[in-house]
């Protein structure tokens, strides 16, 4: 896990002050949020192209596969509604 954190920091991510498993990348209008919990990653970005590039960059360092849109995480059901998400 320490190696993962070091790599994320080297890519320009910063650790959120409110949650040590949340990493944020900001550059101009580009934003990426990465939630790292044990062996799972939830990744979202300000554009689909940025999300693809980020995923590809992370695959160079880590063994990962894209499971598609988020539906469940840590016992929560995740549903997309309009411009937001509903967590239950």
Secondary structure, DSSP 8 states (H G I E B T S, - for coil): -HHHHHHHHHTT-EE-SS-TTEEEEEETTEEEEEEEETTEEEEEESSHHHHHHHHHHHHTTS------S--EETTEEEEEETTEEEE-
